[in-house]
Amino acid sequence: MNPKLMKVLVTLLIIITIAGAGILYVVLTKEDNTGKAKTLDEMVEFSYTTEEMRTDLKDDHYVLIQFRFMMNSKAGKEEIEKREFQVKNEFIKQSVKLTVNDFQDNLEKLESEIQTVMNQKMTDGVIDEVLIISKVVQ
């Protein structure tokens, strides 16, 4: 084999090895914020509280409710503020199927469904958690 060709192949092999090692290092050491717990200050900074919403239920009662959205970023918080009308719409759609018992026994399901639907609409952030912070059923 030609010595010049051998030098080129060895040099190319060294460059590929160094590049691969660099990429592997970056991938393995990259901080993943999704697994990292947020501080209380970050939770407050990236959260948004809706206005109180009132709607009727399936069993002729009504509910007054307020949500707090825990977002993953400031951009996400700003986006959910703009999408509050969609949050209200989704809550009304959900409440048509709900009864007083659902609001006494199954709030986690409502929180989860609102989170899932709204995350599908979000473009600038992700909803980490939806909390019901106020609820009155009559």
N, CA, C and O atoms as CSV, one atom per row, in Angstrom:
chain,resi,resn,atom,element,x,y,z
A,1,MET,N,N,0.849,-1.173,0.000
A,1,MET,CA,C,0.000,0.000,0.000
A,1,MET,C,C,0.891,1.232,0.000
A,1,MET,O,O,1.957,1.243,0.616
A,2,ASN,N,N,0.451,2.243,-0.682
A,2,ASN,CA,C,1.189,3.483,-0.824
A,2,ASN,C,C,1.301,4.182,0.538
A,2,ASN,O,O,0.286,4.338,1.217
A,3,PRO,N,N,2.505,4.610,0.962
A,3,PRO,CA,C,2.674,5.260,2.275
A,3,PRO,C,C,1.885,6.567,2.396
A,3,PRO,O,O,1.403,6.901,3.478
A,4,LYS,N,N,1.756,7.293,1.309
A,4,LYS,CA,C,0.995,8.540,1.336
A,4,LYS,C,C,-0.490,8.259,1.604
A,4,LYS,O,O,-1.129,8.971,2.378
A,5,LEU,N,N,-1.020,7.246,0.978
A,5,LEU,CA,C,-2.404,6.851,1.182
A,5,LEU,C,C,-2.622,6.360,2.613
A,5,LEU,O,O,-3.659,6.618,3.224
A,6,MET,N,N,-1.620,5.647,3.131
A,6,MET,CA,C,-1.698,5.148,4.501
A,6,MET,C,C,-1.767,6.312,5.493
A,6,MET,O,O,-2.542,6.255,6.448
A,7,LYS,N,N,-0.971,7.365,5.285
A,7,LYS,CA,C,-0.989,8.536,6.168
A,7,LYS,C,C,-2.359,9.220,6.126
A,7,LYS,O,O,-2.879,9.635,7.161
A,8,VAL,N,N,-2.926,9.334,4.958
A,8,VAL,CA,C,-4.231,9.978,4.808
A,8,VAL,C,C,-5.303,9.164,5.534
A,8,VAL,O,O,-6.147,9.734,6.227
A,9,LEU,N,N,-5.279,7.850,5.384
A,9,LEU,CA,C,-6.256,6.988,6.033
A,9,LEU,C,C,-6.115,7.044,7.564
A,9,LEU,O,O,-7.121,7.110,8.271
A,10,VAL,N,N,-4.891,7.018,8.073
A,10,VAL,CA,C,-4.659,7.081,9.516
A,10,VAL,C,C,-5.120,8.439,10.052
A,10,VAL,O,O,-5.759,8.502,11.102
A,11,THR,N,N,-4.805,9.515,9.348
A,11,THR,CA,C,-5.219,10.852,9.760
A,11,THR,C,C,-6.743,10.960,9.772
A,11,THR,O,O,-7.323,11.511,10.708
A,12,LEU,N,N,-7.378,10.443,8.747
A,12,LEU,CA,C,-8.835,10.458,8.672
A,12,LEU,C,C,-9.455,9.638,9.808
A,12,LEU,O,O,-10.452,10.045,10.403
A,13,LEU,N,N,-8.863,8.499,10.095
A,13,LEU,CA,C,-9.347,7.659,11.191
A,13,LEU,C,C,-9.211,8.372,12.540
A,13,LEU,O,O,-10.115,8.284,13.371
A,14,ILE,N,N,-8.116,9.065,12.767
A,14,ILE,CA,C,-7.904,9.813,14.009
A,14,ILE,C,C,-8.923,10.947,14.131
A,14,ILE,O,O,-9.472,11.163,15.211
A,15,ILE,N,N,-9.182,11.667,13.052
A,15,ILE,CA,C,-10.154,12.770,13.064
A,15,ILE,C,C,-11.552,12.246,13.369
A,15,ILE,O,O,-12.275,12.841,14.169
A,16,ILE,N,N,-11.936,11.147,12.745
A,16,ILE,CA,C,-13.260,10.561,12.992
A,16,ILE,C,C,-13.376,10.093,14.441
A,16,ILE,O,O,-14.419,10.278,15.068
A,17,THR,N,N,-12.328,9.497,14.972
A,17,THR,CA,C,-12.336,9.028,16.361
A,17,THR,C,C,-12.468,10.194,17.329
A,17,THR,O,O,-13.251,10.122,18.276
A,18,ILE,N,N,-11.720,11.260,17.109
A,18,ILE,CA,C,-11.780,12.435,17.984
A,18,ILE,C,C,-13.163,13.082,17.899
A,18,ILE,O,O,-13.726,13.457,18.928
A,19,ALA,N,N,-13.715,13.217,16.706
A,19,ALA,CA,C,-15.049,13.810,16.541
A,19,ALA,C,C,-16.107,12.951,17.239
A,19,ALA,O,O,-16.991,13.481,17.913
A,20,GLY,N,N,-16.020,11.654,17.082
A,20,GLY,CA,C,-16.968,10.751,17.735
A,20,GLY,C,C,-16.877,10.834,19.247
A,20,GLY,O,O,-17.896,10.833,19.938
A,21,ALA,N,N,-15.661,10.903,19.761
A,21,ALA,CA,C,-15.476,11.020,21.212
A,21,ALA,C,C,-16.039,12.344,21.716
A,21,ALA,O,O,-16.643,12.393,22.787
A,22,GLY,N,N,-15.848,13.407,20.959
A,22,GLY,CA,C,-16.383,14.715,21.343
A,22,GLY,C,C,-17.901,14.710,21.374
A,22,GLY,O,O,-18.508,15.234,22.308
A,23,ILE,N,N,-18.507,14.132,20.376
A,23,ILE,CA,C,-19.977,14.056,20.324
A,23,ILE,C,C,-20.497,13.195,21.472
A,23,ILE,O,O,-21.485,13.550,22.114
A,24,LEU,N,N,-19.848,12.079,21.731
A,24,LEU,CA,C,-20.250,11.213,22.830
A,24,LEU,C,C,-20.138,11.934,24.171
A,24,LEU,O,O,-21.016,11.796,25.022
A,25,TYR,N,N,-19.082,12.690,24.363
A,25,TYR,CA,C,-18.897,13.459,25.598
A,25,TYR,C,C,-20.023,14.478,25.780
A,25,TYR,O,O,-20.587,14.600,26.868
A,26,VAL,N,N,-20.346,15.205,24.716
A,26,VAL,CA,C,-21.405,16.218,24.801
A,26,VAL,C,C,-22.746,15.571,25.114
A,26,VAL,O,O,-23.497,16.082,25.944
A,27,VAL,N,N,-23.053,14.468,24.471
A,27,VAL,CA,C,-24.330,13.790,24.690
A,27,VAL,C,C,-24.425,13.252,26.117
A,27,VAL,O,O,-25.478,13.361,26.745
A,28,LEU,N,N,-23.364,12.684,26.625
A,28,LEU,CA,C,-23.405,12.087,27.956
A,28,LEU,C,C,-23.348,13.108,29.083
A,28,LEU,O,O,-23.870,12.847,30.167
A,29,THR,N,N,-22.734,14.256,28.859
A,29,THR,CA,C,-22.601,15.241,29.929
A,29,THR,C,C,-23.618,16.367,29.835
A,29,THR,O,O,-23.673,17.225,30.717
A,30,LYS,N,N,-24.410,16.377,28.793
A,30,LYS,CA,C,-25.427,17.428,28.637
A,30,LYS,C,C,-26.409,17.344,29.787
A,30,LYS,O,O,-26.916,16.265,30.094
A,31,GLU,N,N,-26.689,18.491,30.436
A,31,GLU,CA,C,-27.643,18.525,31.535
A,31,GLU,C,C,-29.045,18.420,30.972
A,31,GLU,O,O,-29.414,19.116,30.027
A,32,ASP,N,N,-29.797,17.555,31.560
A,32,ASP,CA,C,-31.194,17.378,31.158
A,32,ASP,C,C,-32.076,17.999,32.225
A,32,ASP,O,O,-32.208,17.452,33.320
A,33,ASN,N,N,-32.682,19.140,31.914
A,33,ASN,CA,C,-33.484,19.867,32.885
A,33,ASN,C,C,-34.788,19.168,33.234
A,33,ASN,O,O,-35.404,19.493,34.249
A,34,THR,N,N,-35.224,18.212,32.416
A,34,THR,CA,C,-36.488,17.558,32.723
A,34,THR,C,C,-36.365,16.652,33.944
A,34,THR,O,O,-37.344,16.461,34.665
A,35,GLY,N,N,-35.202,16.100,34.185
A,35,GLY,CA,C,-35.010,15.248,35.342
A,35,GLY,C,C,-34.568,16.010,36.576
A,35,GLY,O,O,-34.537,15.452,37.674
A,36,LYS,N,N,-34.231,17.261,36.410
A,36,LYS,CA,C,-33.713,18.076,37.498
A,36,LYS,C,C,-34.866,18.801,38.182
A,36,LYS,O,O,-35.694,19.432,37.525
A,37,ALA,N,N,-34.908,18.701,39.497
A,37,ALA,CA,C,-35.982,19.356,40.242
A,37,ALA,C,C,-35.789,20.867,40.221
A,37,ALA,O,O,-34.678,21.372,40.378
A,38,LYS,N,N,-36.887,21.567,40.025
A,38,LYS,CA,C,-36.833,23.029,40.005
A,38,LYS,C,C,-36.812,23.559,41.431
A,38,LYS,O,O,-37.346,22.943,42.354
A,39,THR,N,N,-36.190,24.705,41.582
A,39,THR,CA,C,-36.234,25.365,42.876
A,39,THR,C,C,-37.608,26.005,43.039
A,39,THR,O,O,-38.355,26.151,42.071
A,40,LEU,N,N,-37.929,26.379,44.258
A,40,LEU,CA,C,-39.215,27.026,44.517
A,40,LEU,C,C,-39.330,28.333,43.747
A,40,LEU,O,O,-40.405,28.656,43.241
A,41,ASP,N,N,-38.242,29.088,43.650
A,41,ASP,CA,C,-38.259,30.346,42.896
A,41,ASP,C,C,-38.544,30.105,41.419
A,41,ASP,O,O,-39.290,30.865,40.801
A,42,GLU,N,N,-37.955,29.049,40.845
A,42,GLU,CA,C,-38.215,28.730,39.438
A,42,GLU,C,C,-39.664,28.294,39.242
A,42,GLU,O,O,-40.294,28.643,38.244
A,43,MET,N,N,-40.188,27.533,40.197
A,43,MET,CA,C,-41.578,27.096,40.096
A,43,MET,C,C,-42.521,28.297,40.092
A,43,MET,O,O,-43.489,28.326,39.332
A,44,VAL,N,N,-42.242,29.274,40.930
A,44,VAL,CA,C,-43.080,30.475,40.982
A,44,VAL,C,C,-42.903,31.302,39.710
A,44,VAL,O,O,-43.876,31.797,39.141
A,45,GLU,N,N,-41.657,31.445,39.273
A,45,GLU,CA,C,-41.368,32.263,38.089
A,45,GLU,C,C,-42.016,31.695,36.826
A,45,GLU,O,O,-42.473,32.452,35.970
A,46,PHE,N,N,-42.057,30.372,36.707
A,46,PHE,CA,C,-42.563,29.729,35.504
A,46,PHE,C,C,-44.010,29.238,35.647
A,46,PHE,O,O,-44.444,28.380,34.879
A,47,SER,N,N,-44.751,29.766,36.609
A,47,SER,CA,C,-46.126,29.310,36.781
A,47,SER,C,C,-47.109,30.421,36.425
A,47,SER,O,O,-46.786,31.608,36.473
A,48,TYR,N,N,-48.305,30.000,36.070
A,48,TYR,CA,C,-49.356,30.946,35.689
A,48,TYR,C,C,-50.673,30.502,36.316
A,48,TYR,O,O,-51.048,29.333,36.233
A,49,THR,N,N,-51.363,31.439,36.939
A,49,THR,CA,C,-52.659,31.169,37.558
A,49,THR,C,C,-53.759,31.761,36.685
A,49,THR,O,O,-53.721,32.938,36.327
A,50,THR,N,N,-54.722,30.939,36.356
A,50,THR,CA,C,-55.842,31.400,35.532
A,50,THR,C,C,-56.810,32.214,36.372
A,50,THR,O,O,-56.744,32.214,37.602
A,51,GLU,N,N,-57.694,32.898,35.696
A,51,GLU,CA,C,-58.812,33.538,36.379
A,51,GLU,C,C,-59.764,32.435,36.831
A,51,GLU,O,O,-59.674,31.302,36.357
A,52,GLU,N,N,-60.665,32.758,37.737
A,52,GLU,CA,C,-61.663,31.770,38.133
A,52,GLU,C,C,-62.609,31.518,36.968
A,52,GLU,O,O,-63.013,32.439,36.259
A,53,MET,N,N,-62.950,30.255,36.790
A,53,MET,CA,C,-63.848,29.860,35.708
A,53,MET,C,C,-65.084,29.217,36.322
A,53,MET,O,O,-64.995,28.459,37.287
A,54,ARG,N,N,-66.220,29.529,35.753
A,54,ARG,CA,C,-67.480,28.989,36.252
A,54,ARG,C,C,-68.205,28.318,35.100
A,54,ARG,O,O,-68.294,28.854,33.996
A,55,THR,N,N,-68.726,27.119,35.391
A,55,THR,CA,C,-69.505,26.408,34.385
A,55,THR,C,C,-70.440,25.423,35.062
A,55,THR,O,O,-70.273,25.086,36.234
A,56,ASP,N,N,-71.431,24.968,34.299
A,56,ASP,CA,C,-72.369,23.998,34.841
A,56,ASP,C,C,-71.854,22.588,34.602
A,56,ASP,O,O,-71.024,22.345,33.725
A,57,LEU,N,N,-72.368,21.667,35.405
A,57,LEU,CA,C,-71.972,20.272,35.320
A,57,LEU,C,C,-73.108,19.426,34.763
A,57,LEU,O,O,-74.225,19.909,34.575
A,58,LYS,N,N,-72.815,18.194,34.508
A,58,LYS,CA,C,-73.770,17.262,33.930
A,58,LYS,C,C,-74.998,17.066,34.820
A,58,LYS,O,O,-76.098,16.846,34.313
A,59,ASP,N,N,-74.823,17.143,36.134
A,59,ASP,CA,C,-75.926,16.861,37.061
A,59,ASP,C,C,-76.569,18.124,37.633
A,59,ASP,O,O,-76.998,18.136,38.787
A,60,ASP,N,N,-76.635,19.175,36.837
A,60,ASP,CA,C,-77.321,20.421,37.172
A,60,ASP,C,C,-76.725,21.175,38.361
A,60,ASP,O,O,-77.432,21.929,39.030
A,61,HIS,N,N,-75.471,20.987,38.623
A,61,HIS,CA,C,-74.733,21.780,39.594
A,61,HIS,C,C,-73.783,22.671,38.801
A,61,HIS,O,O,-73.695,22.567,37.578
A,62,TYR,N,N,-73.078,23.542,39.506
A,62,TYR,CA,C,-72.055,24.309,38.815
A,62,TYR,C,C,-70.793,24.335,39.654
A,62,TYR,O,O,-70.815,24.083,40.859
A,63,VAL,N,N,-69.703,24.642,38.993
A,63,VAL,CA,C,-68.402,24.666,39.651
A,63,VAL,C,C,-67.707,25.984,39.334
A,63,VAL,O,O,-67.801,26.513,38.226
A,64,LEU,N,N,-67.017,26.490,40.329
A,64,LEU,CA,C,-66.144,27.655,40.196
A,64,LEU,C,C,-64.744,27.127,40.483
A,64,LEU,O,O,-64.491,26.593,41.563
A,65,ILE,N,N,-63.840,27.271,39.531
A,65,ILE,CA,C,-62.534,26.616,39.649
A,65,ILE,C,C,-61.429,27.532,39.145
A,65,ILE,O,O,-61.662,28.416,38.321
A,66,GLN,N,N,-60.227,27.306,39.651
A,66,GLN,CA,C,-59.060,28.069,39.233
A,66,GLN,C,C,-57.875,27.111,39.140
A,66,GLN,O,O,-57.674,26.269,40.015
A,67,PHE,N,N,-57.092,27.250,38.064
A,67,PHE,CA,C,-55.946,26.377,37.820
A,67,PHE,C,C,-54.633,27.150,37.952
A,67,PHE,O,O,-54.585,28.367,37.774
A,68,ARG,N,N,-53.583,26.413,38.268
A,68,ARG,CA,C,-52.220,26.955,38.226
A,68,ARG,C,C,-51.412,26.025,37.339
A,68,ARG,O,O,-51.335,24.821,37.584
A,69,PHE,N,N,-50.813,26.599,36.306
A,69,PHE,CA,C,-50.015,25.843,35.355
A,69,PHE,C,C,-48.540,26.009,35.692
A,69,PHE,O,O,-48.027,27.126,35.738
A,70,MET,N,N,-47.866,24.895,35.927
A,70,MET,CA,C,-46.435,24.895,36.199
A,70,MET,C,C,-45.741,24.607,34.870
A,70,MET,O,O,-45.852,23.508,34.326
A,71,MET,N,N,-45.032,25.595,34.361
A,71,MET,CA,C,-44.428,25.511,33.039
A,71,MET,C,C,-42.941,25.174,33.142
A,71,MET,O,O,-42.352,25.244,34.220
A,72,ASN,N,N,-42.346,24.809,32.011
A,72,ASN,CA,C,-40.927,24.461,32.019
A,72,ASN,C,C,-40.024,25.650,31.694
A,72,ASN,O,O,-38.804,25.544,31.816
A,73,SER,N,N,-40.601,26.775,31.284
A,73,SER,CA,C,-39.775,27.922,30.908
A,73,SER,C,C,-40.599,29.209,30.963
A,73,SER,O,O,-41.826,29.187,31.065
A,74,LYS,N,N,-39.884,30.319,30.893
A,74,LYS,CA,C,-40.556,31.618,30.877
A,74,LYS,C,C,-41.361,31.786,29.582
A,74,LYS,O,O,-42.458,32.344,29.593
A,75,ALA,N,N,-40.808,31.300,28.476
A,75,ALA,CA,C,-41.533,31.374,27.203
A,75,ALA,C,C,-42.833,30.573,27.275
A,75,ALA,O,O,-43.852,30.986,26.720
A,76,GLY,N,N,-42.795,29.435,27.955
A,76,GLY,CA,C,-43.993,28.630,28.134
A,76,GLY,C,C,-45.034,29.354,28.961
A,76,GLY,O,O,-46.227,29.286,28.668
A,77,LYS,N,N,-44.581,30.050,30.002
A,77,LYS,CA,C,-45.508,30.819,30.840
A,77,LYS,C,C,-46.189,31.903,30.012
A,77,LYS,O,O,-47.400,32.095,30.110
A,78,GLU,N,N,-45.418,32.602,29.206
A,78,GLU,CA,C,-45.990,33.660,28.376
A,78,GLU,C,C,-46.995,33.085,27.377
A,78,GLU,O,O,-48.019,33.704,27.088
A,79,GLU,N,N,-46.693,31.899,26.854
A,79,GLU,CA,C,-47.610,31.295,25.889
A,79,GLU,C,C,-48.920,30.858,26.551
A,79,GLU,O,O,-49.995,31.072,25.991
A,80,ILE,N,N,-48.837,30.250,27.734
A,80,ILE,CA,C,-50.076,29.790,28.383
A,80,ILE,C,C,-50.943,30.976,28.785
A,80,ILE,O,O,-52.168,30.861,28.802
A,81,GLU,N,N,-50.333,32.112,29.108
A,81,GLU,CA,C,-51.113,33.319,29.402
A,81,GLU,C,C,-51.953,33.702,28.188
A,81,GLU,O,O,-53.122,34.065,28.318
A,82,LYS,N,N,-51.350,33.617,27.021
A,82,LYS,CA,C,-52.061,33.971,25.792
A,82,LYS,C,C,-53.114,32.932,25.428
A,82,LYS,O,O,-54.081,33.247,24.734
A,83,ARG,N,N,-52.937,31.706,25.887
A,83,ARG,CA,C,-53.853,30.614,25.551
A,83,ARG,C,C,-54.925,30.376,26.623
A,83,ARG,O,O,-55.593,29.342,26.604
A,84,GLU,N,N,-55.092,31.310,27.545
A,84,GLU,CA,C,-56.073,31.090,28.615
A,84,GLU,C,C,-57.470,30.861,28.053
A,84,GLU,O,O,-58.239,30.087,28.622
A,85,PHE,N,N,-57.810,31.514,26.957
A,85,PHE,CA,C,-59.129,31.290,26.357
A,85,PHE,C,C,-59.284,29.834,25.931
A,85,PHE,O,O,-60.385,29.287,25.994
A,86,GLN,N,N,-58.187,29.196,25.494
A,86,GLN,CA,C,-58.254,27.784,25.119
A,86,GLN,C,C,-58.368,26.895,26.360
A,86,GLN,O,O,-59.031,25.859,26.332
A,87,VAL,N,N,-57.719,27.309,27.438
A,87,VAL,CA,C,-57.842,26.571,28.695
A,87,VAL,C,C,-59.300,26.576,29.141
A,87,VAL,O,O,-59.843,25.538,29.518
A,88,LYS,N,N,-59.927,27.743,29.095
A,88,LYS,CA,C,-61.343,27.850,29.479
A,88,LYS,C,C,-62.204,26.963,28.591
A,88,LYS,O,O,-63.098,26.268,29.072
A,89,ASN,N,N,-61.930,26.992,27.304
A,89,ASN,CA,C,-62.688,26.177,26.370
A,89,ASN,C,C,-62.537,24.692,26.678
A,89,ASN,O,O,-63.527,23.960,26.687
A,90,GLU,N,N,-61.321,24.243,26.927
A,90,GLU,CA,C,-61.088,22.825,27.234
A,90,GLU,C,C,-61.750,22.439,28.551
A,90,GLU,O,O,-62.297,21.343,28.672
A,91,PHE,N,N,-61.706,23.331,29.539
A,91,PHE,CA,C,-62.350,23.024,30.807
A,91,PHE,C,C,-63.858,22.883,30.624
A,91,PHE,O,O,-64.466,21.978,31.195
A,92,ILE,N,N,-64.460,23.758,29.845
A,92,ILE,CA,C,-65.898,23.673,29.594
A,92,ILE,C,C,-66.232,22.358,28.880
A,92,ILE,O,O,-67.219,21.702,29.213
A,93,LYS,N,N,-65.417,21.981,27.910
A,93,LYS,CA,C,-65.642,20.708,27.214
A,93,LYS,C,C,-65.562,19.527,28.183
A,93,LYS,O,O,-66.364,18.596,28.102
A,94,GLN,N,N,-64.599,19.569,29.093
A,94,GLN,CA,C,-64.446,18.484,30.069
A,94,GLN,C,C,-65.607,18.469,31.066
A,94,GLN,O,O,-66.106,17.402,31.424
A,95,SER,N,N,-66.035,19.652,31.512
A,95,SER,CA,C,-67.036,19.732,32.574
A,95,SER,C,C,-68.412,19.236,32.131
A,95,SER,O,O,-69.227,18.859,32.973
A,96,VAL,N,N,-68.680,19.228,30.849
A,96,VAL,CA,C,-69.968,18.748,30.342
A,96,VAL,C,C,-70.178,17.286,30.735
A,96,VAL,O,O,-71.314,16.847,30.914
A,97,LYS,N,N,-69.090,16.536,30.867
A,97,LYS,CA,C,-69.163,15.113,31.195
A,97,LYS,C,C,-69.053,14.853,32.695
A,97,LYS,O,O,-69.239,13.715,33.128
A,98,LEU,N,N,-68.758,15.869,33.497
A,98,LEU,CA,C,-68.443,15.667,34.906
A,98,LEU,C,C,-69.641,15.905,35.825
A,98,LEU,O,O,-70.560,16.656,35.498
A,99,THR,N,N,-69.603,15.250,36.970
A,99,THR,CA,C,-70.620,15.423,37.996
A,99,THR,C,C,-69.964,15.930,39.280
A,99,THR,O,O,-68.743,16.064,39.351
A,100,VAL,N,N,-70.783,16.208,40.288
A,100,VAL,CA,C,-70.261,16.646,41.582
A,100,VAL,C,C,-69.299,15.603,42.146
A,100,VAL,O,O,-68.261,15.956,42.705
A,101,ASN,N,N,-69.632,14.332,42.003
A,101,ASN,CA,C,-68.765,13.263,42.509
A,101,ASN,C,C,-67.383,13.292,41.867
A,101,ASN,O,O,-66.382,13.014,42.527
A,102,ASP,N,N,-67.328,13.629,40.575
A,102,ASP,CA,C,-66.028,13.731,39.903
A,102,ASP,C,C,-65.171,14.809,40.545
A,102,ASP,O,O,-63.955,14.652,40.651
A,103,PHE,N,N,-65.782,15.885,40.970
A,103,PHE,CA,C,-65.028,16.976,41.595
A,103,PHE,C,C,-64.684,16.680,43.048
A,103,PHE,O,O,-63.877,17.389,43.650
A,104,GLN,N,N,-65.273,15.662,43.605
A,104,GLN,CA,C,-64.924,15.270,44.960
A,104,GLN,C,C,-63.921,14.123,44.976
A,104,GLN,O,O,-63.128,14.009,45.912
A,105,ASP,N,N,-63.945,13.284,43.966
A,105,ASP,CA,C,-63.142,12.061,43.995
A,105,ASP,C,C,-62.054,11.972,42.927
A,105,ASP,O,O,-61.113,11.195,43.089
A,106,ASN,N,N,-62.149,12.740,41.842
A,106,ASN,CA,C,-61.291,12.455,40.694
A,106,ASN,C,C,-60.671,13.710,40.086
A,106,ASN,O,O,-60.695,13.877,38.867
A,107,LEU,N,N,-60.124,14.580,40.903
A,107,LEU,CA,C,-59.541,15.821,40.384
A,107,LEU,C,C,-58.260,15.577,39.589
A,107,LEU,O,O,-57.949,16.328,38.665
A,108,GLU,N,N,-57.525,14.539,39.944
A,108,GLU,CA,C,-56.268,14.247,39.235
A,108,GLU,C,C,-56.520,13.961,37.757
A,108,GLU,O,O,-55.722,14.338,36.899
A,109,LYS,N,N,-57.624,13.300,37.467
A,109,LYS,CA,C,-57.955,12.987,36.072
A,109,LYS,C,C,-58.224,14.274,35.289
A,109,LYS,O,O,-57.772,14.410,34.152
A,110,LEU,N,N,-58.947,15.205,35.880
A,110,LEU,CA,C,-59.219,16.484,35.222
A,110,LEU,C,C,-57.915,17.250,34.984
A,110,LEU,O,O,-57.692,17.783,33.896
A,111,GLU,N,N,-57.065,17.302,36.000
A,111,GLU,CA,C,-55.772,17.987,35.848
A,111,GLU,C,C,-54.961,17.361,34.717
A,111,GLU,O,O,-54.386,18.066,33.888
A,112,SER,N,N,-54.922,16.046,34.694
A,112,SER,CA,C,-54.157,15.330,33.672
A,112,SER,C,C,-54.712,15.565,32.268
A,112,SER,O,O,-53.949,15.760,31.323
A,113,GLU,N,N,-56.029,15.548,32.132
A,113,GLU,CA,C,-56.632,15.752,30.815
A,113,GLU,C,C,-56.395,17.174,30.303
A,113,GLU,O,O,-56.110,17.369,29.122
A,114,ILE,N,N,-56.512,18.159,31.182
A,114,ILE,CA,C,-56.239,19.548,30.779
A,114,ILE,C,C,-54.775,19.682,30.364
A,114,ILE,O,O,-54.470,20.330,29.363
A,115,GLN,N,N,-53.878,19.077,31.121
A,115,GLN,CA,C,-52.455,19.140,30.804
A,115,GLN,C,C,-52.164,18.502,29.447
A,115,GLN,O,O,-51.438,19.077,28.636
A,116,THR,N,N,-52.714,17.340,29.199
A,116,THR,CA,C,-52.467,16.631,27.937
A,116,THR,C,C,-52.962,17.432,26.740
A,116,THR,O,O,-52.239,17.606,25.759
A,117,VAL,N,N,-54.190,17.916,26.823
A,117,VAL,CA,C,-54.780,18.659,25.698
A,117,VAL,C,C,-54.011,19.957,25.444
A,117,VAL,O,O,-53.724,20.297,24.296
A,118,MET,N,N,-53.682,20.678,26.511
A,118,MET,CA,C,-52.994,21.957,26.328
A,118,MET,C,C,-51.554,21.762,25.866
A,118,MET,O,O,-51.044,22.585,25.106
A,119,ASN,N,N,-50.887,20.700,26.302
A,119,ASN,CA,C,-49.524,20.436,25.824
A,119,ASN,C,C,-49.504,20.169,24.322
A,119,ASN,O,O,-48.526,20.486,23.646
A,120,GLN,N,N,-50.577,19.591,23.804
A,120,GLN,CA,C,-50.655,19.354,22.367
A,120,GLN,C,C,-50.747,20.669,21.593
A,120,GLN,O,O,-50.342,20.729,20.433
A,121,LYS,N,N,-51.271,21.717,22.218
A,121,LYS,CA,C,-51.419,23.016,21.561
A,121,LYS,C,C,-50.192,23.904,21.736
A,121,LYS,O,O,-49.979,24.824,20.946
A,122,MET,N,N,-49.389,23.643,22.754
A,122,MET,CA,C,-48.246,24.502,23.085
A,122,MET,C,C,-47.147,24.383,22.023
A,122,MET,O,O,-46.897,23.304,21.485
A,123,THR,N,N,-46.496,25.522,21.735
A,123,THR,CA,C,-45.383,25.520,20.790
A,123,THR,C,C,-44.088,26.017,21.425
A,123,THR,O,O,-43.007,25.613,20.995
A,124,ASP,N,N,-44.167,26.885,22.438
A,124,ASP,CA,C,-42.964,27.483,23.025
A,124,ASP,C,C,-42.584,26.893,24.373
A,124,ASP,O,O,-41.541,27.252,24.920
A,125,GLY,N,N,-43.375,26.026,24.911
A,125,GLY,CA,C,-43.074,25.475,26.219
A,125,GLY,C,C,-43.878,24.218,26.474
A,125,GLY,O,O,-44.667,23.775,25.639
A,126,VAL,N,N,-43.655,23.652,27.660
A,126,VAL,CA,C,-44.336,22.431,28.057
A,126,VAL,C,C,-44.946,22.650,29.440
A,126,VAL,O,O,-44.333,23.262,30.314
A,127,ILE,N,N,-46.138,22.150,29.617
A,127,ILE,CA,C,-46.789,22.198,30.925
A,127,ILE,C,C,-46.289,21.003,31.721
A,127,ILE,O,O,-46.556,19.854,31.365
A,128,ASP,N,N,-45.558,21.280,32.806
A,128,ASP,CA,C,-45.050,20.210,33.650
A,128,ASP,C,C,-46.134,19.664,34.573
A,128,ASP,O,O,-46.157,18.472,34.880
A,129,GLU,N,N,-47.030,20.543,35.013
A,129,GLU,CA,C,-48.055,20.116,35.966
A,129,GLU,C,C,-49.211,21.107,35.951
A,129,GLU,O,O,-49.007,22.306,35.761
A,130,VAL,N,N,-50.411,20.605,36.151
A,130,VAL,CA,C,-51.603,21.441,36.306
A,130,VAL,C,C,-52.137,21.186,37.709
A,130,VAL,O,O,-52.342,20.042,38.113
A,131,LEU,N,N,-52.358,22.267,38.440
A,131,LEU,CA,C,-52.872,22.164,39.800
A,131,LEU,C,C,-54.198,22.897,39.905
A,131,LEU,O,O,-54.351,23.992,39.363
A,132,ILE,N,N,-55.139,22.309,40.587
A,132,ILE,CA,C,-56.384,22.991,40.904
A,132,ILE,C,C,-56.129,23.683,42.230
A,132,ILE,O,O,-55.878,23.026,43.240
A,133,ILE,N,N,-56.191,25.010,42.229
A,133,ILE,CA,C,-55.857,25.740,43.451
A,133,ILE,C,C,-57.089,26.315,44.145
A,133,ILE,O,O,-57.009,26.780,45.281
A,134,SER,N,N,-58.225,26.280,43.457
A,134,SER,CA,C,-59.459,26.770,44.058
A,134,SER,C,C,-60.620,26.040,43.388
A,134,SER,O,O,-60.648,25.866,42.169
A,135,LYS,N,N,-61.591,25.613,44.227
A,135,LYS,CA,C,-62.718,24.876,43.664
A,135,LYS,C,C,-63.917,25.032,44.593
A,135,LYS,O,O,-63.818,24.814,45.800
A,136,VAL,N,N,-65.045,25.412,44.011
A,136,VAL,CA,C,-66.309,25.483,44.738
A,136,VAL,C,C,-67.353,24.816,43.870
A,136,VAL,O,O,-67.523,25.177,42.705
A,137,VAL,N,N,-68.054,23.841,44.433
A,137,VAL,CA,C,-69.109,23.140,43.710
A,137,VAL,C,C,-70.425,23.384,44.423
A,137,VAL,O,O,-70.526,23.215,45.638
A,138,GLN,N,N,-71.438,23.785,43.654
A,138,GLN,CA,C,-72.774,23.990,44.219
A,138,GLN,C,C,-73.814,23.368,43.347
A,138,GLN,O,O,-75.003,23.437,43.659
